[in-house]
Amino acid sequence: DLRKQARHLENEIDAKLVAFSKLGINTGTRHATTEEVPLLDEEQVFENMASEIETLLAKLFSINERMSELQPNGAAMLHTMQRHKEILKDYKLEFNKIRNNFTARKDREDLLGSVRKEIDNYKSATGLNRREMYLKENQHIHNSDRLINDQISIAMETRDHLMTQRQAFKRIRTRFNDISNRFPAVNSLLQRINLRKRRDSVILGLVIGVCTFLMLLYAFH
């Protein structure tokens, strides 16, 4: 009869809830302690078992409703019917508790896994960035050293060139003084030439100044 069917379903649901609870705990613990992929998708097994339990709960609810439609023969039968409803209520509460705990644990583990992955990625990226920074800094130092060496080489070449020119000018000046001392007439001639150049420069400057003054005077009249 209906009471036997109800007791049979209750026993089956009770056994499945025990297995369901163990599966939820083992699945969460295994995911939290290992990164290996199991041969069977335990989450899928968990969901399949949840679906089976929901089906059994629906059947038990249907049988309880059918028993409620019957007229109780006495207080004992009424108590039995009420007891079946309470058992169904307890099973639903236990089932929802197990599934909610599993979902919360899974979400927490997914969040921790995501955070751990981001940390690993950040460490990896930071290590690469540091290596790149060190390489760039090393290259910059190498380029700076090469540039400094080039500048030092240019400065040394310029110094040598100036020293060579200075020595050449000294030799020319010495020769010119020797010629002047040996040939006083040449020295006197050179002095007169220099005086004439200075005089011509003064005269030319005066002429240019007068012309400029006359042009300005004409322009402003």
CORHU-V181449 format. One record per run of one state. SS is the DSSP state (2 for helix, 1 for strand, 0 for the rest). FROM is the first residue (numbers start at 1). TO is the last residue. If there is no record, write none. Layout:
ss:SS from:FROM to:TO
ss:SS from:FROM to:TO
This chain:
ss:0 from:1 to:1
ss:2 from:2 to:33
ss:0 from:34 to:41
ss:2 from:42 to:68
ss:0 from:69 to:74
ss:2 from:75 to:182
ss:0 from:183 to:183
ss:2 from:184 to:219
ss:0 from:220 to:221
